[in-house]
Every structure is written in structure tokens, then in C-alpha cells.
Amino acid sequence: MGEGFYSRARLYDLMFPGGGPAVEFYRAYADRLGGRVLELGCGTGQKLIPIASDGHPCVGVDFSSEMLAEAQRKADERGAAVEWMQGDMRAFDLGRTFDFVFITANSLLHLHEAEDLVSCFRSVRRHLAPGARFVFDVFNPSVRLLAQADGVRRARESLSFLDPDRGNVGVEVAEIYDAAAQVTRGTWYLSTDSEPDFVVAPLEIRSIFPQELPLLVSLGGLRLVERFGDWSGGPFTTDSPLQLCICEPA
């Protein structure tokens, strides 16, 4: 589940500051549907806190207590009311239904087994109110890029960030692709000039290919209504960077 990677919530937010079109897409969708909102794999609340600030009753579920603690701190700072809960998206029972459920930022891909993905979808299905929608986004796998995951440690310049306590932090990643499991197995290294490799954390992410995605969704009792290829709602094509999926109960 990538617990080690997510145990340093403040550093995560510095490396992935959030904002941008993804936040605006989910805010707009919450406004369109109205009612109660549930985010699974909510992390530090980058998407959910703005939605709660718009006046929607919100619940956020995450596996990491560290991420939830940071989410609570940020929500308190903004005066946003969110119910944060520690839980496992593979199987959960909150005893209520929601009008909008979403999983964003590839969080679904921490589930590597098909059985776990189907179990997650079935749990989501049980929590959907009449007329509700379930929306998630995952990257669109590129066979060419997956084949380039050769285990060599390389800098990710675009992820470098400034830590107020440490200074400039560089990010390097070494990845291999396990084709049989459809899982990219990576190790992330965070370093400063004076503190090399002060974080070394594994991160393993599954790929869900376009043809298998509707089948997994249907096995979970859901129907794929639309699949967009970008945050503007453009059509999904071979070269689309992501699979932005809109689902309803089957």
C-alpha cells in the first residue's frame, strides 16, 4: 500500500503541492451532484478540503494516519469541516450512502490484485445513494514508458522542491516493471547536499489497461458511463495521459 512513502505527509505536500485542473474538476463535479461527498485515499485533503469549503458534507478515508493528521491540521487552518477516518478502500462500511464518491491521483493503483480492485468497487457500490456517481482517475499506461523502467536510479527534476527546514531537496527514482503483475516497483530517494538519501521509500503502482478497466468496474457492480482523456473532458484516446472514469451503479 506504500505506507513508507506516505509516512511523511508534510514532505509529500511539498513534493506534490496539488491544485490545478484536477481540483477544479472534482469541485465542479461535487457542485453538480450536490449532497454528501466521500473521498477514498484522501491523503492530506488536497481535493477534499476545497470541496468541503464549498459547503458540501465531506468524509475522507485514508490508510495512513500520518496523512490524515496533516489533513486535519490543514482543514482546521482553513475552517473546513471534514470527517476524517482511517480505513482500507478494499473493504469498508461507513453505514451511510453518498451522492459523490471519488478516488483521485492514481490512489486506486495501490491495489495490485484484481480481487482487491473488485472488492473496492463493490464497497463503493454499497455506499452510492440513488443517482450518485463514482469518479476516479488513473494514468493511461504506455507500454513504451513501462519498458524503460530498467532499475536505474534517475533524477526527477520536475519533482525537486524547497523544504523550509532543509533547503533544496532533490528527488531520484529507480523503477522496474513487473509485467506479469502489471506493477511498477520503484524506490524513491530524497536528498539534500548535506543529507543524502534522508528518505528512501518503496512505492509500487499497478497499471490498469484500457480494455480491462470496464471489466473490473462491472465485476464490482458498477457501469462505466464515460471515460475522458484529460481534465477538460476531452475524449479518451490512445495518447491520452489519463483515464478519467465516470461510473454509476449497474
C-alpha positions, 0 to 999 in steps of 0.5 A: 500500500506504500505506507513508507512513502506516505509516512511523511505527509508534510514532505509529500505536500511539498513534493506534490503541492496539488491544485490545478485542473484536477481540483477544479474538476472534482469541485465542479463535479461535487457542485453538480451532484450536490449532497454528501461527498466521500473521498477514498485515499484522501491523503492530506485533503488536497481535493477534499478540503476545497470541496468541503469549503464549498459547503458540501458534507465531506468524509475522507478515508485514508490508510495512513494516519500520518496523512490524515493528521496533516489533513486535519491540521490543514482543514482546521487552518482553513475552517473546513469541516471534514470527517476524517477516518482511517480505513482500507478502500478494499473493504469498508462500511461507513453505514451511510450512502453518498451522492459523490464518491471519488478516488483521485491521483492514481490512489486506486493503483495501490491495489495490485490484485484484481480481487482487491480492485473488485472488492473496492468497487463493490464497497463503493457500490454499497455506499452510492445513494440513488443517482450518485456517481463514482469518479476516479482517475488513473494514468493511461499506461504506455507500454513504451514508458513501462519498458524503460523502467530498467532499475536505474536510479534517475533524477526527477527534476520536475519533482525537486522542491524547497523544504523550509527546514532543509533547503533544496531537496532533490528527488531520484527514482529507480523503477522496474516493471513487473509485467506479469503483475502489471506493477511498477516497483520503484524506490524513491530517494530524497536528498539534500547536499548535506543529507543524502538519501534522508528518505528512501521509500518503496512505492509500487503502482499497478497499471490498469489497461484500457480494455480491462478497466470496464471489466473490473468496474462491472465485476464490482457492480458498477457501469462505466458511463464515460471515460475522458482523456484529460481534465477538460473532458476531452475524449479518451484516446490512445495518447491520452495521459489519463483515464478519467472514469465516470461510473454509476451503479449497474 
